[in-house]
Amino acid sequence: MTGQGKKKIPVHLQPYISKQYYHRYTPIEHAVWRFVMKQNHYFLKDIAHPAYVNGLKDSGIKTESIPKVDDMNESLEKVGWGAVTIDGLIPGSAFYGFLANEILPIATEIRNIQNIAYTPAPDMIHEAAGHAPILLDESYREFVRRIGEMGAKALSSKEKLEVFMAVRHLTIVAEDPNSTPEQVKEAEMQVAEARMKVKGLSEADQVSRLFWWTVEYGLIGELDNPKIYGAGLLSSVGESQSCLKDDVRKIPFSIEECTKTPYDVTKPQPQLFVCKTFDDLVAAVDQFAETMAFRKGGTESLEQALETESVATMVFSSGLQVTGTLDTIFKDKSGEAVYFRTKGPTALSLNNQQLDGHGKETHRKGFGTPIGCLKGDIVLEECSEEKLRVLGIIEKKTAKLKFQSGVKVKGTVKSILFADGKPSLISFNDCKVTYKDQVLFEKSWGTFDMAVGARITSVFAGAADPNHYFEVPSIEVTEEIVEPQVWNEIESLYNEIRGLRENSSWDDERVTKVLAILDDHYPKEWLLRLELLELYKMHDEAHPQIAIIEEKLQTAHWDESVKQMIQRGLTLIHNSK
């Protein structure tokens, strides 16, 4: 798989991997990349965190052309990471899953020239120019890995999924040059409507906000003189400058403030959070993780998983892991969970490895099990084989288990699974399970596999052993037919100027003709004019066309955002040696 390198891609993440069709990038897209990268090298050297500035130099990412993900992968391999290509905006759980596995997911599309300053859609500039260079810093890299792990395990909600789909649609519409303002506005309204349906703040929401205000839009250092480290800022030619102005409020970083502050992907941020060091970020993330279901466990965490209506993993104090979609939680008078049931395909695992004979095929209709101690405060997972015999839990013998909660299990012991000398799963034949007046399992239903565990220690989104739980995608390998590219007129002009620049050649007659075509047919083409101006300055600083081009760029009726880009381009050209 292109860009995969030495990093093994978990099965459940493989469907999100795409291919980089490098030959499809147009000369204009390469010019957009070049403009942003030259801007970053010049303007960010004094305002970005040194880790980014150094990483930009050491990453091997070229300025002149869009990078190949394979090359980026080789650069990241030096620090134990990898890179893969993905198809645009992917679900948060998948995105964080890549980061947790130390893999940078890279959207291979590139913003169009109309959105050169900023686009809400993930693209090569954001991933390669924003995220990749700073990952060469060890402390920052560890922070991203940990927040990736949190995000991959965070419990979400079905309403949150609807928000994701709406945001994905918005990014596609916003980046499409054929979209009308009405279509963009409608897409924005769909996002707003989806967000209104969200009740409360899920773990996934909190992690998303934390990620946004740090990895994407974070500042670092002193409050009155911070540096940029967030990829969203580093990849935004406009906001990387404006974000440091006084009208953007700077707030001391705290998990609480970040997680309660919403964000809007379509607008410049009115406030930003400033942390002191990357080590502080790592410590804060660890502290926040303690509040999450995958660290807390218990009834509250089960209830969160129930609300998601999605696949989650419940971990017992014995170490047994149950992966499935929660359907019902039975509670005692004090509100504590005493039994739960999943619906649909369920799998059992230990140490993130699926148990033989306990995959989705075996438990295809769901799985139910009690939680808690036996009467007399007996903790089953702490019982030795001898103690189990004393309790009457013997293979091929009938056992009667009475839990403190009131759950009763009666059946013939079929088998006992031990882990490190302690029981983790007890299977029964001819078994009946009751709780008060409710029958939870009938003898006619087959084997009753009972998880051993006095409490739930962890609940997290996804599967304990995703490589077995999720289907292996069938990837059809076909040989790509690379057809000769046919450029339109403006693309051909960009390509011609690029060729002159890269060959360090000068053809005054040809350059003059290109400029004449621009004046006759493309009066709003500002980026190629900047490239022509750069060529003139390199080869003939006294050429009369220089003043003509500059006057055109500075006096024509451009949109405000274009004016800003032109001014930055002129500044760079005038100060380049």
N, C-alpha and C positions, 0 to 999 in steps of 0.2 A: 504493500500500500504506500503510495507516494507520501513522503513526509513522515512516515511512521518511524523510520530509523530503528533503533534498538529497543525502544519502548514498546512493551506489549500492550495492545489496546484491549481493555475488557470487552467481552462480547456485547454487553448491553449498550456500549458506546459506539460500536462499529457502524450501526445504521446511520449515524450522523456524519460519518466521514465522506467527503466528496473528493473530487480530483481537481487539481489546478490545471486548467487548459491554457498553458502559458502563451501559446501562439495566438490566442484569441484577443489578448490585450491590444488595444489600438494605440497608435502613436500619440493620440491625445491623452489617453490614460497614462502612458509613460511620462508625458509632459506634466500631468497633474501630480504624479508621484514625485517627479524631480523638483517641481516648484516647492512642494511641502517639505521635502527633505532638505533642500537648500535653506529654506526658511528655518527649519529646526536647528540645523547645524550652526546657523549664524545667530539667530535671535535667542535660542534657549541656553546658550552656553553660560550665560550669567544669571538666568532666572530659574533654571531647572536644578534639581538635586544633582550633586556630582556623580551619583551612581548612574543616573541617566546619561549625563554627558559622557562619562567614561564608557558606558555600555554602548552608546551610539558609535563610538570610535572602535571599540573592540569586537562588536557583534559581526563585523564583516558585511553589514547591510550596505549595499551600494546606493549611491545617490542618483545615478544617471538612469536607472531602469528599475522597474518593479522587481522585487526579489523573488527568487524561486523558493518555495517552502522547503524543499530538500536542503538548500543552502542554509536556511534559518535553522533547520533541524540539526545540522552538523554543528552550528555555532552553539546551540543550547545543549547539545550532547556533552560538551566540555564541562558543564556544571551539573550533569545528571538529569537534565530535562529533555524533552522532545517537542516536536511540533507536528500537528496534523491539520489538514485542510477540512473545513466544514462548509456546509451550505447555509450561509447567512445566519439569522437569529435562531438559536436552538433552545429547547427548554432549559430552565435554570439548573435543574438537577443534573442534566447531561453536561452542561457547561462547567459546573462545579466539579462534576465527576472527573472530567479531564484534568482540571487543576489539581485535584486531590491525588491523581496519579502522576503528577509532575509532567503534564503534557499541556502545551499552549495550543488551544484551538484557534485556527486562523481562517477567517472568512476571506475568500479569494477575490470577491468582487472589489471594485474600487469606485469611489464616489465620482460622480460626474462633475464637470467643470463648474456647473451652476452651484454645486454644494461643496466647493473646494475648501471653504473655511470650516465647515462642520456638517456632518450628516448623522442622524440618529441611527442609521443602519450600520451594523458592523461591516468593516471593510479592511482591505490590506493596510491602508494608512494607519487606521486605529490599532490593528493588531501588531503589525511589523514595526511601525514608527513609534507607537505608543507603548505597548506592553513588552515586546521582546527585549529591547536594550537594557531596561532596568532589572530584568530577571537575572542578569549576570551578577547582581549584588546578593550575597548570601543571606543576609538578614531579611531583606525584602522578599527574596524567593521563599523563605520559610514561612513568612507571613501569608503569602499567596497560597501556599500549599495548605496551610491550616484553615484558612477561610474557605478554601475549596472543599476540604473535608467536612467542614460545618455545613456548607451549602448543599453538598451531596446528601447529607443525612437529615437535613432540615425538613420538618413536616409542613406541608402546604395545605391548600384547600382546592376544591373544584372551582370555586369562584376565581381563585388566583390563576388557574389554568386559562380561564376565559379572558382574563386580563392579558396574559401572555399572548394569546392568539390575536387579540386586538392590537397590541403593541407591534407584533410581528407584521400585521397588515399595514399599520401606519408606517413602519420603516420602509416597506416595499413601495407604498404609494409615494412617500416623501422623496425617495431616491429615483423614482421613475420620471424621466424628463417629459413624458407625455401626460403626466397627471395634471389635472386642472386645480386651481385653488379651491374650488368647491369640493373636489374629491379628497383633497388633503384635509379640509375642514371636517368633512363627514367622517374620515378615519379618526381624527382627533376626538370627535364627539363619541365615537364607538369606544375609544379607550376610556373616556371619562365615564360613560355609562357602565362599562364593565367594572370600573373601580368602585362605583357607587354600590355595587352589589356585594362587595367584599365586606364581611362582618368581622370586626376585630383585626388584629395584626398577628398573622401566623409567624411561625419560626422562619419560614422561607422569606416572608416579607421583611422581617428584621435583618436577616442576613443580606438580602438584596440591598437594603438601604445602607447597611454597613459597608458592603462592597462598593456601592456607588460613591459614598463619601470618602472612601479611602483609595482603593485600587483605581477607580475611574476619575475621581475629582478631588484627590487629597493634596494638601499642602503640608510641608514639613519644615521644622526649624523654629525660629522665634516668631511670636505672634505678629510683631511689627515689621518683620523682614523675612517672610517665609520663602521657601523654594517649592517648585512644582514637582510632584512625583506621580500624580494621577494620569493614567493613559488617556482619558477623555480630554484632559487639558493639553497634554503633550502633543496630541494628534490634531488639535484644533488650532489652525493658524490664527484665527481671530481671538478665541477665548484665552489662549495661552498668554496673550498680552493684557487683555481687559480684566482678567481674573485677579490681577495683583493691584488693581486700582482701589482707591478708598471706598468707592460706592458698592463694592462687593464686600459684605460683612465677613470678617474673619473671627471664627469662634474656636476657643480651645477644644481640642478633641476629647470626646468622651463617648463611650458606647451608648449611654443613655440618650445623649443629644442626637447622635447619628441615627439611632434606630427609631426615634420618634419624629424625625424630620423627613417628610416626603420629598420626592424629586420629580422633575418634568424633563423627559429626554429631548423634548423639542425646543427648549428655551435655554439661554444662558442661566447659570445658577446664581441666585441672588445672595447666597452665603456659602462659605466654604469652611471646612474644619482643618485646624492646624495641629498636627501631632509633633512631638519633639524629636523622637527617633523611631526607627523601624523596630527596635527592640521593645519600645513602649507599645507599639501596635501588636506585636506578638503576645505580650503579657496581657493586654486588654482582651484580645480574642480568646485566650485561654480562660480568662475570668468569665467572659460571656458564655463560653461553651458549657460551663457548669450549670447554667440556667436552662439548657436545652434538653429535650426528651432523651436524646441518645446518651446523655450523662446522668440525668435524673431518674428515669424510669418511673415506676409506680402507676397508680390509677390515673392521675392527671395526664400522664404521657399516653396511656392507652386511649383515653378520651380524645386526645388530639389526633391520634391515628385514626380513630373511628370517623371523625369529621372529614378527614381527607378523602375517604372513599377510594383510596388508592393502595397499592401494594406497600406494605411496611413490614419491618422485622421486629418482633418482640423477643427480648432476650431474658431468660430465666436465670435466677441466681445459681443454678447448676451449670450454666453455660449453654444450655440448649437454646437454639434459635428457631423461632417459628416465623416463616415468611409467607404472607398472604394478605388478603384484604379483610380487615376486621368487619364483622357483621353485627355482633351482639356482645355486650359486657354485662354480666350479672354481678350485682353488688350486694353487700350486706347492709344492715341497718345504719352503720356508720358511713356508708358510701364508698367503702373500699371494694375493689374488684376481687371476686372470689372465683370467677370462671369467665372465659371468653371463648368466642366461636368466630372462625373465619368463614368466608364464603368463596367458592371457586377454588382454583388451583392453589395449593399450599405445599410448602416444602419444609423439612426439618434439617437443621444443620448443627454442627459443632465446630467451633474455631473457624467459622466462615467456609466450612467444607460440607457440602450436602451429604447426608447420611445415606448409605446404600439402602434401597428399598423404601425410602421416605421422600421421594420426589413428588412432582406435581401429578404424576400418573397414579400414584398410590392415594394421594389426598386430593383428588381432582374436584371433589364436591365440598371441600372445606375440612376444617379441623377444630376440635374443641378440647379444652383441658382445664382442670382446676388450677388455682393458684393458692398457695398458703401452706401452713403447717398442719400436721395431724393433731388431733386432740392430745393434750399434754405437752404442747409446744414442741412437738417432735419435728425436727427439720429433716425431711427425707434425704436431701442431697448430702447431708453430713453423716448419714448412716453407712456403716460398713456392711459387707455382705452378711456377716454374722448378726449384726443388729437387725437387718432386714428379716432374717430367719426368725428372730425373736418376735418380730411384728407379724409374722405369718405370711410374709411376702416371699414365697418360694415358687420356683418354676414348676408348672404342672399342678400346683395346688390352688385351691380357692382362697382368695384373700378378701378381707373386708376392711376397707379404709374409711375412717371417719375424720373429716377435716374439721378444724375448729370453726370454720365458717358455716358448717352444716351440710356441706357437700359430702355425699356418700358414694363410694365406688365399690362394687362387688362383682368379682369375676375370677376366672381361672388365669393365673399368671402364665402368659405365653413366653415372655422373654424379658430380661432386664439388661439394659445397655449401660455399661459402666464407662466413665471417663476419669482417668487418673484415680482409679480405685473407688469412685463414688458414683451412685446411680444418677442418670440424667433422663432416662426414658424407660417407662414400664409399660409393656403391652399386655392386654387382657383379651381372652376369648370369653364368649357367653357372659358379657359384661353389661351391667346396668348402672347408670349414673343418675343420681337424683339430687335436687336441691330444694328443700322444703317440699312443696307439693308438685314441683316440676320435674318431669323426666327429661334429662339432658342427653341421655344415650340409651338406646334400646339394644337388647341382645341380638336382634335380627339385623342390626346394621353392620355386623362384621366385627373386625378387630378394633378394640379401643386402645389407641396409643396415647398414653398419659405423660405429659411433660412433667418432670420433677423440678420443683422450685418453690421456695417459700415466698419469693417476691419477684417482681419484674424489675430488672436492674437497668434496662435500656430499651428504648423504642426509637427506631429511625426509619426514614423513608428508604424504599428500595429493598433489595434482597441481600441476605447474608452471603450467599454464593451466587452472584449474578451470572457467572459464566454457565451455571447449570440451570438456574431458574428461568432465565430469558432465552428465547429461541435464538439459535445461531443464524444470523442472516445469510441467505444464499447470495453470494456476490458473483455476478456473471462477468467474467473477464473477457473483454472484447478488444481487439486491436484497433486503436484509434487511427482513423484516416485523416492525416493532416493535409488539408487542401490549401493551395496558395491563397494568401489573403488578398482581397480586392478592397482597396481603400476608396472612399469617396474623395472629392476634391480637397476638402479641408484637412482630412486625415493624411492625404498624400503630401500636402504642404508641410504639415508637422513632421512627417517622416523624412522629407527632404532636408529640412533644417536640422533635424536630429543627426542625419548622416554627415552633414557638413561639420557639425560640432564634434562628433565622435571621431571623425577622421582628421580633425584639426586642419581642415582645408578651408580655403576662402575663394568664393566665386562671386565677385561683386555683381556681375551681370545677372546671375541667377537669383541672388538675394533680392536685388532690385525688382525683378519680375514677381517674386513671391509677394513683396510688399505692395506692388501694384494690384495684384489679384485681391489682396486683403482690402485695399482701399475701395476697389470697385464692387466687391461682392460680400465682404465680411467686415462691415464697419464696427461691429461689436466684438470682434475677436481680439481680446486684450492679451491673453497669455502668449500667443505666438508672436505678437508684437514685442512683448518683453524679451522673448528668446532672440528675436532679430536684433533688438537693441543690444543685447548681451554680445552677440556675434560682432556687431559693428564695433563695440567698445574693445573687444579682444583683438581685432585685426586692423582697425583703422579709426583711432579715437578722434580724428579730425574730420571724419566723413560728415557731409552736410545732412544726411538722412537722420543722424542721431537727434538733432534738434527737432526735426519734423516729427519723428516718432514720439519723442517725449512730449511735445506740445499736444499731439493727438491724444496721448494717454492721460494727460493732465487736464485737458479742457473739454473732452467729449462728455456727454450726459450719461454717466454710468450710475448704476445703483450704488447705494452707500457701501454695501458689502464688497462690491467690485472695486470701488475707489480705495477701500482699505487694502485690498490685495495688491492693487497696482502700486500704491505708495510703498508697501513693504517690498515689492519686487524692485522698485526703483532704488530704494535705500540700499538693498543688498548689492545691486549692480554697481552703484556709485562707490560703494565701500569695498568692493572686491578688488583684490590685487591682480 
